[in-house]
Amino acid sequence: MRPAITAAARARRCLRPISPSKASMRQARSMSATTTPPISRARRHGIRPRYYPQAGAALASKFQRETSIFELLCPNQPSRLDCGARTLRRAVTAKSEEHSPVFDLGVTVLGPVMAAFDAFIAARRTALAREGARVAVGFLGRDGLLPYRVWQANHGETGAYIEINRRVSLVGSADTLEPLCELLRRVVRIDAATFVDIVKVRPPAVMKFFAQSPDGIASGRELADALPDLMEPREITDIAAGVRGRLLTYLRAHIRDFDGCTDLILADLGYSASVQKSLRRIFDREGIRIRLHGAYLLTLDDAFDDIADDDTAEGLISDRVVTPHVKRMLIRNVALLEQLCCSTEGSARDYRDGDVLREGDQRPAAQLALATEVQSGTLAYVSRARELAPRYGLQPDADLAVAARWTAAVLGRLLLLPDDDELALLGGIKHDVNLGTQALAPLLDADFVNHSIIARGLMTACTAPAPPMWLAGSFAALSPSHAYLYTLFGANCLPANVFGEALCGTLQVGLFDRNGQASLEAISVYHTGLGDLRLRIPLSRRMAIATIALPLAKLTRDGMLHGITVQYGESAAKAAESSNVTAIAEGRFIDAGLERRGRHFRASSDDGMLLILVDGFEDDVAIYTVALTAFDHDRILAVVDRDGNGAPRPR
């Protein structure tokens, strides 16, 4: 009788090795040869492997957004070829110690941008020196401080940081009142003290002008229009001569062998070479033959048509890299970059004995500390990149055309598609207006963008004037999708007939005047490209309307009320165009047959109404705009019937 086989014995029998046949051994050797890892096969031929660090989740997310931006801003260009720029960023990031998120922003984003800009400036200097020129490099303060610090790190003390701004250079170059008027037109509001700080004199007629202005404050445009009647041309020429003399003493004190150089490179963030043009006029008036060459990060190339024949101006991100339409979108949002690159000291207002005299700096200490830390991270990237690039055989800035495209993508991603962490870090920054005023303008204002979308539509909100200074960031504060739509608009990829609004019907609203008299008015109803409904209710001041009765339930008994805004103007057209949009406070609504919770509303019957209490206004016309989403039916199509004469008639 055979002994019973236990489970353990059966398991051991199953694991017993089986002698392979010769055929199976030949097959195994063949498979082994074909499945040898490529690195092992390369080693047999003397080829050594090189391991490149990979991107972590945060950096990989930035790369993904950058690729999307690259393909929008630089279409028809290969987005996978960057001369090793991303590989170097991965290597620097992997070998960098952990720091604060602000420091890391300098390492991962601003560092690569400034490194490419530095290579661009160096190439400009090399090209001029090759022609036999004696070249000096000057970085214009205050935004040029970070590029100057990067230059020092890479090239030592071969450049100068010179604090010349648009205001000082314009006044110094003036031989008529026109440059001063041009400057003043850019100032929103100005008082007598600020004017005196700019021109250093107190013309009696100008002082009387301010005394007659409300609260002693006038708009810059009003002052500019009146100035030719308030000052003699001789007064401005005397002022300009004094500024020129003090400025040239300052330049000779800070630019090595100033009088011996033949060419001066002016490095700055950009954009229209206004300081360069003013400095050219100053040099010409003083008989100085030094050629000027602007080297800018971003340029408005169409502003260079009046550059002197012997001078040049060129941008790393020029019209050869992205379209002028894209460039204007980037410059509209560049205030964030300016604040991160800026010095921690006030703007230049004058010079004395070769030293600069500065304005007081109104920016909060926390903001200055943030900018300093971002700059430290940028310099850390530049230092590590200079060390690691030869080790990995990388030359990301060897082809400046490729570097320019990727610089546009990296910078564009930060300015146009910031992530939530960056919004939290940077959203509190304020922009120093820097025109002799003490004003600080907010970078972010999501409510402003939201109200603009309600009142004027998405397309028009994309063209909103400053403030807010960081318009794309304000869109991003609403949602990432809003920021992407704004970017599509700036890249000329947001068709108006898709994202505009179209007439889809009419609605009767009740208007109650202050005497209790009621009337019915038909208003147009529009649908937007995002499927929302928009209603505009124009009111004349003469109508003395106290209450608007809006029958929301006639449109939908279940929906989302995005908001109600009002715009004012001297006519309906002026009010509709106004970017001064005011949201109606919740306390000015009364529910009649409606149940509202937050933005959501529900009507128990078709008679549900929203009563809007109308505040008095001084302008001739007010336009109330209501934006909502209907939940209880599909979107209303903008289909129109035609009457007997062929004219469209809303259904």
MOLIN-V987368 format. One record per helix or strand. SS is the DSSP state (h for helix, s for strand). FROM is the first residue (numbers start at 0). LEN is the number of residues. If there is no record, write none. Layout:
ss=SS from=FROM len=LEN
ss=SS from=FROM len=LEN
This chain:
ss=h from=6 len=8
ss=h from=21 len=13
ss=h from=37 len=7
ss=h from=56 len=17
ss=h from=84 len=10
ss=h from=100 len=30
ss=s from=134 len=6
ss=h from=144 len=11
ss=s from=159 len=3
ss=h from=165 len=8
ss=h from=177 len=7
ss=s from=188 len=3
ss=h from=191 len=8
ss=h from=203 len=9
ss=h from=213 len=3
ss=s from=216 len=3
ss=h from=219 len=8
ss=h from=232 len=22
ss=h from=257 len=3
ss=s from=262 len=6
ss=h from=273 len=12
ss=s from=290 len=8
ss=h from=300 len=4
ss=s from=311 len=6
ss=h from=323 len=9
ss=h from=334 len=7
ss=s from=347 len=5
ss=s from=354 len=4
ss=h from=364 len=28
ss=h from=399 len=17
ss=h from=419 len=7
ss=s from=429 len=3
ss=s from=439 len=3
ss=h from=445 len=11
ss=h from=457 len=4
ss=h from=470 len=8
ss=h from=479 len=11
ss=h from=495 len=4
ss=s from=500 len=13
ss=s from=517 len=11
ss=s from=532 len=8
ss=h from=540 len=3
ss=s from=544 len=6
ss=h from=551 len=4
ss=s from=557 len=12
ss=h from=571 len=6
ss=s from=581 len=2
ss=h from=585 len=3
ss=s from=588 len=4
ss=s from=593 len=4
ss=s from=599 len=4
ss=s from=608 len=5
ss=s from=620 len=10
ss=s from=639 len=3
ss=s from=647 len=3
